[in-house]
């Protein structure tokens, strides 16, 4: 089934390093946005659709808010995909910035989506949850703490999707289900934060499915 994106429309992807994926070299990067582009252009040959990537590595939701007008609204996209949250959760674990608590993350994210709805009322939005690809559950361990904390950011993203009636892709559930089918988690991710090439393809395939009519 084809996506609901119409001929002549624009879809913009934004977020952190997972969306960025080296886009400075070619504008699209080598990650899931690139795979989605190839899927769309080969499966829907009769459509002329513009794809834009404004993801920036290391961004949190506050960084997104600070550049939102320039990097999203000014492009006037018909479709918008946002993937953010892992850096908000991880700032307290080895970073120089204080952790952005899930409540603050949700409040700022709410502002961002609300501003989008005001400036671009007809824009269709897809929210992609953050994920953390680890089975570590030991309380007090680095990975265990992040794995437990990320659930609050995932829940916040889901609530915002429900509030604004957006499309939603839960990559946390997606990766958990996928990793159970392989002998080792590295099949789908390089380390808990960043997907492998196959992991990026998995995201792209499910972005495509989520945008189907």
URHU-V318923 format. One record per run of one state. SS is the DSSP state (alpha for helix, beta for strand, coil for the rest). FROM is the first residue (numbers start at 1). LEN is the number of residues. If there is no record, write none. Layout:
[[SS | FROM | LEN] [SS | FROM | LEN]]
//
This chain:
[[coil | 1 | 2] [beta | 3 | 1] [coil | 4 | 6] [beta | 10 | 6] [coil | 16 | 1] [alpha | 17 | 4] [coil | 21 | 11] [alpha | 32 | 12] [coil | 44 | 6] [beta | 50 | 4] [coil | 54 | 7] [alpha | 61 | 11] [coil | 72 | 1] [alpha | 73 | 3] [coil | 76 | 3] [beta | 79 | 5] [coil | 84 | 2] [alpha | 86 | 5] [coil | 91 | 11] [alpha | 102 | 18] [coil | 120 | 4] [beta | 124 | 5] [coil | 129 | 13] [alpha | 142 | 23] [coil | 165 | 2] [beta | 167 | 3] [coil | 170 | 1] [alpha | 171 | 9] [coil | 180 | 5] [alpha | 185 | 3] [coil | 188 | 1] [beta | 189 | 1] [coil | 190 | 5] [beta | 195 | 1] [coil | 196 | 1] [alpha | 197 | 14] [coil | 211 | 1] [beta | 212 | 1] [coil | 213 | 1]]
//
